[in-house]
Amino acid sequence: MADIAAIFHWPLSELAALNLEDLIMWRGLAVDRWNKMHRTE
């Protein structure tokens, strides 16, 4: 949940409403976004 909240700025109430499958999907998207924002080449 912390990864999603940190990247997308979602409140706990929104995160708590997600089921486990959605949490896993959104966490993956958050990690991808983080990696793209902090990519060094």
mmCIF file of the N, C-alpha and C atoms, coordinates in Angstrom:
data_MODEL
# 
_entry.id   MODEL 
# 
loop_
_atom_site.group_PDB 
_atom_site.id 
_atom_site.type_symbol 
_atom_site.label_atom_id 
_atom_site.label_alt_id 
_atom_site.label_comp_id 
_atom_site.label_asym_id 
_atom_site.label_entity_id 
_atom_site.label_seq_id 
_atom_site.pdbx_PDB_ins_code 
_atom_site.Cartn_x 
_atom_site.Cartn_y 
_atom_site.Cartn_z 
_atom_site.occupancy 
_atom_site.B_iso_or_equiv 
_atom_site.pdbx_formal_charge 
_atom_site.auth_seq_id 
_atom_site.auth_comp_id 
_atom_site.auth_asym_id 
_atom_site.auth_atom_id 
_atom_site.pdbx_PDB_model_num 
ATOM 1   N N  . MET A 1 1  ? 0.811   -1.186 0.000   1.00 0.00 ? 1  MET A N  1 
ATOM 2   C CA . MET A 1 1  ? 0.000   0.000  0.000   1.00 0.00 ? 1  MET A CA 1 
ATOM 3   C C  . MET A 1 1  ? 0.861   1.261  0.000   1.00 0.00 ? 1  MET A C  1 
ATOM 4   N N  . ALA A 1 2  ? 1.961   1.233  0.710   1.00 0.00 ? 2  ALA A N  1 
ATOM 5   C CA . ALA A 1 2  ? 2.806   2.420  0.811   1.00 0.00 ? 2  ALA A CA 1 
ATOM 6   C C  . ALA A 1 2  ? 3.369   2.814  -0.548  1.00 0.00 ? 2  ALA A C  1 
ATOM 7   N N  . ASP A 1 3  ? 3.744   1.838  -1.362  1.00 0.00 ? 3  ASP A N  1 
ATOM 8   C CA . ASP A 1 3  ? 4.270   2.144  -2.698  1.00 0.00 ? 3  ASP A CA 1 
ATOM 9   C C  . ASP A 1 3  ? 3.218   2.860  -3.539  1.00 0.00 ? 3  ASP A C  1 
ATOM 10  N N  . ILE A 1 4  ? 1.992   2.381  -3.489  1.00 0.00 ? 4  ILE A N  1 
ATOM 11  C CA . ILE A 1 4  ? 0.905   2.984  -4.258  1.00 0.00 ? 4  ILE A CA 1 
ATOM 12  C C  . ILE A 1 4  ? 0.631   4.397  -3.755  1.00 0.00 ? 4  ILE A C  1 
ATOM 13  N N  . ALA A 1 5  ? 0.540   4.553  -2.451  1.00 0.00 ? 5  ALA A N  1 
ATOM 14  C CA . ALA A 1 5  ? 0.248   5.862  -1.867  1.00 0.00 ? 5  ALA A CA 1 
ATOM 15  C C  . ALA A 1 5  ? 1.355   6.867  -2.175  1.00 0.00 ? 5  ALA A C  1 
ATOM 16  N N  . ALA A 1 6  ? 2.594   6.429  -2.123  1.00 0.00 ? 6  ALA A N  1 
ATOM 17  C CA . ALA A 1 6  ? 3.718   7.334  -2.361  1.00 0.00 ? 6  ALA A CA 1 
ATOM 18  C C  . ALA A 1 6  ? 3.765   7.826  -3.805  1.00 0.00 ? 6  ALA A C  1 
ATOM 19  N N  . ILE A 1 7  ? 3.462   6.968  -4.742  1.00 0.00 ? 7  ILE A N  1 
ATOM 20  C CA . ILE A 1 7  ? 3.542   7.332  -6.154  1.00 0.00 ? 7  ILE A CA 1 
ATOM 21  C C  . ILE A 1 7  ? 2.283   8.043  -6.631  1.00 0.00 ? 7  ILE A C  1 
ATOM 22  N N  . PHE A 1 8  ? 1.120   7.494  -6.297  1.00 0.00 ? 8  PHE A N  1 
ATOM 23  C CA . PHE A 1 8  ? -0.135  8.019  -6.833  1.00 0.00 ? 8  PHE A CA 1 
ATOM 24  C C  . PHE A 1 8  ? -0.876  8.949  -5.869  1.00 0.00 ? 8  PHE A C  1 
ATOM 25  N N  . HIS A 1 9  ? -0.377  9.069  -4.636  1.00 0.00 ? 9  HIS A N  1 
ATOM 26  C CA . HIS A 1 9  ? -0.973  9.966  -3.634  1.00 0.00 ? 9  HIS A CA 1 
ATOM 27  C C  . HIS A 1 9  ? -2.431  9.625  -3.314  1.00 0.00 ? 9  HIS A C  1 
ATOM 28  N N  . TRP A 1 10 ? -2.716  8.345  -3.257  1.00 0.00 ? 10 TRP A N  1 
ATOM 29  C CA . TRP A 1 10 ? -4.073  7.899  -2.921  1.00 0.00 ? 10 TRP A CA 1 
ATOM 30  C C  . TRP A 1 10 ? -4.226  7.838  -1.405  1.00 0.00 ? 10 TRP A C  1 
ATOM 31  N N  . PRO A 1 11 ? -5.371  8.232  -0.888  1.00 0.00 ? 11 PRO A N  1 
ATOM 32  C CA . PRO A 1 11 ? -5.609  8.139  0.557   1.00 0.00 ? 11 PRO A CA 1 
ATOM 33  C C  . PRO A 1 11 ? -5.865  6.691  0.978   1.00 0.00 ? 11 PRO A C  1 
ATOM 34  N N  . LEU A 1 12 ? -5.696  6.438  2.259   1.00 0.00 ? 12 LEU A N  1 
ATOM 35  C CA . LEU A 1 12 ? -5.902  5.096  2.793   1.00 0.00 ? 12 LEU A CA 1 
ATOM 36  C C  . LEU A 1 12 ? -7.298  4.573  2.498   1.00 0.00 ? 12 LEU A C  1 
ATOM 37  N N  . SER A 1 13 ? -8.295  5.436  2.512   1.00 0.00 ? 13 SER A N  1 
ATOM 38  C CA . SER A 1 13 ? -9.668  4.990  2.245   1.00 0.00 ? 13 SER A CA 1 
ATOM 39  C C  . SER A 1 13 ? -9.793  4.378  0.852   1.00 0.00 ? 13 SER A C  1 
ATOM 40  N N  . GLU A 1 14 ? -9.093  4.921  -0.120  1.00 0.00 ? 14 GLU A N  1 
ATOM 41  C CA . GLU A 1 14 ? -9.127  4.367  -1.482  1.00 0.00 ? 14 GLU A CA 1 
ATOM 42  C C  . GLU A 1 14 ? -8.377  3.032  -1.543  1.00 0.00 ? 14 GLU A C  1 
ATOM 43  N N  . LEU A 1 15 ? -7.243  2.981  -0.883  1.00 0.00 ? 15 LEU A N  1 
ATOM 44  C CA . LEU A 1 15 ? -6.444  1.756  -0.890  1.00 0.00 ? 15 LEU A CA 1 
ATOM 45  C C  . LEU A 1 15 ? -7.167  0.616  -0.174  1.00 0.00 ? 15 LEU A C  1 
ATOM 46  N N  . ALA A 1 16 ? -7.826  0.927  0.920   1.00 0.00 ? 16 ALA A N  1 
ATOM 47  C CA . ALA A 1 16 ? -8.527  -0.097 1.698   1.00 0.00 ? 16 ALA A CA 1 
ATOM 48  C C  . ALA A 1 16 ? -9.677  -0.713 0.913   1.00 0.00 ? 16 ALA A C  1 
ATOM 49  N N  . ALA A 1 17 ? -10.200 0.009  -0.064  1.00 0.00 ? 17 ALA A N  1 
ATOM 50  C CA . ALA A 1 17 ? -11.325 -0.488 -0.856  1.00 0.00 ? 17 ALA A CA 1 
ATOM 51  C C  . ALA A 1 17 ? -10.881 -1.475 -1.940  1.00 0.00 ? 17 ALA A C  1 
ATOM 52  N N  . LEU A 1 18 ? -9.583  -1.555 -2.203  1.00 0.00 ? 18 LEU A N  1 
ATOM 53  C CA . LEU A 1 18 ? -9.089  -2.441 -3.255  1.00 0.00 ? 18 LEU A CA 1 
ATOM 54  C C  . LEU A 1 18 ? -8.969  -3.874 -2.751  1.00 0.00 ? 18 LEU A C  1 
ATOM 55  N N  . ASN A 1 19 ? -9.245  -4.822 -3.648  1.00 0.00 ? 19 ASN A N  1 
ATOM 56  C CA . ASN A 1 19 ? -9.019  -6.221 -3.283  1.00 0.00 ? 19 ASN A CA 1 
ATOM 57  C C  . ASN A 1 19 ? -7.551  -6.561 -3.523  1.00 0.00 ? 19 ASN A C  1 
ATOM 58  N N  . LEU A 1 20 ? -7.124  -7.713 -3.082  1.00 0.00 ? 20 LEU A N  1 
ATOM 59  C CA . LEU A 1 20 ? -5.715  -8.095 -3.145  1.00 0.00 ? 20 LEU A CA 1 
ATOM 60  C C  . LEU A 1 20 ? -5.187  -8.087 -4.580  1.00 0.00 ? 20 LEU A C  1 
ATOM 61  N N  . GLU A 1 21 ? -5.971  -8.596 -5.504  1.00 0.00 ? 21 GLU A N  1 
ATOM 62  C CA . GLU A 1 21 ? -5.543  -8.636 -6.912  1.00 0.00 ? 21 GLU A CA 1 
ATOM 63  C C  . GLU A 1 21 ? -5.284  -7.218 -7.435  1.00 0.00 ? 21 GLU A C  1 
ATOM 64  N N  . ASP A 1 22 ? -6.173  -6.287 -7.114  1.00 0.00 ? 22 ASP A N  1 
ATOM 65  C CA . ASP A 1 22 ? -5.993  -4.905 -7.552  1.00 0.00 ? 22 ASP A CA 1 
ATOM 66  C C  . ASP A 1 22 ? -4.799  -4.252 -6.866  1.00 0.00 ? 22 ASP A C  1 
ATOM 67  N N  . LEU A 1 23 ? -4.599  -4.540 -5.586  1.00 0.00 ? 23 LEU A N  1 
ATOM 68  C CA . LEU A 1 23 ? -3.430  -4.004 -4.882  1.00 0.00 ? 23 LEU A CA 1 
ATOM 69  C C  . LEU A 1 23 ? -2.136  -4.455 -5.553  1.00 0.00 ? 23 LEU A C  1 
ATOM 70  N N  . ILE A 1 24 ? -2.075  -5.719 -5.909  1.00 0.00 ? 24 ILE A N  1 
ATOM 71  C CA . ILE A 1 24 ? -0.879  -6.250 -6.560  1.00 0.00 ? 24 ILE A CA 1 
ATOM 72  C C  . ILE A 1 24 ? -0.661  -5.579 -7.909  1.00 0.00 ? 24 ILE A C  1 
ATOM 73  N N  . MET A 1 25 ? -1.726  -5.396 -8.683  1.00 0.00 ? 25 MET A N  1 
ATOM 74  C CA . MET A 1 25 ? -1.618  -4.753 -9.983  1.00 0.00 ? 25 MET A CA 1 
ATOM 75  C C  . MET A 1 25 ? -1.142  -3.306 -9.839  1.00 0.00 ? 25 MET A C  1 
ATOM 76  N N  . TRP A 1 26 ? -1.775  -2.548 -8.940  1.00 0.00 ? 26 TRP A N  1 
ATOM 77  C CA . TRP A 1 26 ? -1.420  -1.144 -8.759  1.00 0.00 ? 26 TRP A CA 1 
ATOM 78  C C  . TRP A 1 26 ? -0.017  -0.977 -8.190  1.00 0.00 ? 26 TRP A C  1 
ATOM 79  N N  . ARG A 1 27 ? 0.406   -1.917 -7.336  1.00 0.00 ? 27 ARG A N  1 
ATOM 80  C CA . ARG A 1 27 ? 1.777   -1.837 -6.819  1.00 0.00 ? 27 ARG A CA 1 
ATOM 81  C C  . ARG A 1 27 ? 2.781   -2.012 -7.946  1.00 0.00 ? 27 ARG A C  1 
ATOM 82  N N  . GLY A 1 28 ? 2.502   -2.946 -8.845  1.00 0.00 ? 28 GLY A N  1 
ATOM 83  C CA . GLY A 1 28 ? 3.376   -3.133 -9.998  1.00 0.00 ? 28 GLY A CA 1 
ATOM 84  C C  . GLY A 1 28 ? 3.460   -1.880 -10.852 1.00 0.00 ? 28 GLY A C  1 
ATOM 85  N N  . LEU A 1 29 ? 2.324   -1.221 -11.058 1.00 0.00 ? 29 LEU A N  1 
ATOM 86  C CA . LEU A 1 29 ? 2.313   0.022  -11.824 1.00 0.00 ? 29 LEU A CA 1 
ATOM 87  C C  . LEU A 1 29 ? 3.082   1.124  -11.095 1.00 0.00 ? 29 LEU A C  1 
ATOM 88  N N  . ALA A 1 30 ? 2.962   1.169  -9.779  1.00 0.00 ? 30 ALA A N  1 
ATOM 89  C CA . ALA A 1 30 ? 3.691   2.163  -8.990  1.00 0.00 ? 30 ALA A CA 1 
ATOM 90  C C  . ALA A 1 30 ? 5.195   1.937  -9.094  1.00 0.00 ? 30 ALA A C  1 
ATOM 91  N N  . VAL A 1 31 ? 5.622   0.696  -9.011  1.00 0.00 ? 31 VAL A N  1 
ATOM 92  C CA . VAL A 1 31 ? 7.051   0.376  -9.125  1.00 0.00 ? 31 VAL A CA 1 
ATOM 93  C C  . VAL A 1 31 ? 7.558   0.744  -10.512 1.00 0.00 ? 31 VAL A C  1 
ATOM 94  N N  . ASP A 1 32 ? 6.787   0.430  -11.542 1.00 0.00 ? 32 ASP A N  1 
ATOM 95  C CA . ASP A 1 32 ? 7.174   0.798  -12.907 1.00 0.00 ? 32 ASP A CA 1 
ATOM 96  C C  . ASP A 1 32 ? 7.321   2.313  -13.039 1.00 0.00 ? 32 ASP A C  1 
ATOM 97  N N  . ARG A 1 33 ? 6.351   3.050  -12.498 1.00 0.00 ? 33 ARG A N  1 
ATOM 98  C CA . ARG A 1 33 ? 6.401   4.515  -12.571 1.00 0.00 ? 33 ARG A CA 1 
ATOM 99  C C  . ARG A 1 33 ? 7.638   5.035  -11.842 1.00 0.00 ? 33 ARG A C  1 
ATOM 100 N N  . TRP A 1 34 ? 7.910   4.503  -10.642 1.00 0.00 ? 34 TRP A N  1 
ATOM 101 C CA . TRP A 1 34 ? 9.085   4.911  -9.873  1.00 0.00 ? 34 TRP A CA 1 
ATOM 102 C C  . TRP A 1 34 ? 10.365  4.684  -10.681 1.00 0.00 ? 34 TRP A C  1 
ATOM 103 N N  . ASN A 1 35 ? 10.466  3.501  -11.270 1.00 0.00 ? 35 ASN A N  1 
ATOM 104 C CA . ASN A 1 35 ? 11.666  3.165  -12.041 1.00 0.00 ? 35 ASN A CA 1 
ATOM 105 C C  . ASN A 1 35 ? 11.832  4.086  -13.243 1.00 0.00 ? 35 ASN A C  1 
ATOM 106 N N  . LYS A 1 36 ? 10.746  4.431  -13.917 1.00 0.00 ? 36 LYS A N  1 
ATOM 107 C CA . LYS A 1 36 ? 10.833  5.340  -15.058 1.00 0.00 ? 36 LYS A CA 1 
ATOM 108 C C  . LYS A 1 36 ? 11.228  6.746  -14.610 1.00 0.00 ? 36 LYS A C  1 
ATOM 109 N N  . MET A 1 37 ? 10.724  7.182  -13.468 1.00 0.00 ? 37 MET A N  1 
ATOM 110 C CA . MET A 1 37 ? 11.032  8.523  -12.967 1.00 0.00 ? 37 MET A CA 1 
ATOM 111 C C  . MET A 1 37 ? 12.480  8.629  -12.502 1.00 0.00 ? 37 MET A C  1 
ATOM 112 N N  . HIS A 1 38 ? 13.065  7.519  -12.052 1.00 0.00 ? 38 HIS A N  1 
ATOM 113 C CA . HIS A 1 38 ? 14.398  7.551  -11.471 1.00 0.00 ? 38 HIS A CA 1 
ATOM 114 C C  . HIS A 1 38 ? 15.430  6.786  -12.303 1.00 0.00 ? 38 HIS A C  1 
ATOM 115 N N  . ARG A 1 39 ? 15.135  6.601  -13.547 1.00 0.00 ? 39 ARG A N  1 
ATOM 116 C CA . ARG A 1 39 ? 16.041  5.879  -14.434 1.00 0.00 ? 39 ARG A CA 1 
ATOM 117 C C  . ARG A 1 39 ? 17.270  6.744  -14.711 1.00 0.00 ? 39 ARG A C  1 
ATOM 118 N N  . THR A 1 40 ? 18.404  6.127  -14.665 1.00 0.00 ? 40 THR A N  1 
ATOM 119 C CA . THR A 1 40 ? 19.643  6.819  -15.023 1.00 0.00 ? 40 THR A CA 1 
ATOM 120 C C  . THR A 1 40 ? 20.262  6.110  -16.216 1.00 0.00 ? 40 THR A C  1 
ATOM 121 N N  . GLU A 1 41 ? 20.649  6.882  -17.165 1.00 0.00 ? 41 GLU A N  1 
ATOM 122 C CA . GLU A 1 41 ? 21.237  6.293  -18.373 1.00 0.00 ? 41 GLU A CA 1 
ATOM 123 C C  . GLU A 1 41 ? 22.503  7.009  -18.743 1.00 0.00 ? 41 GLU A C  1 
# 
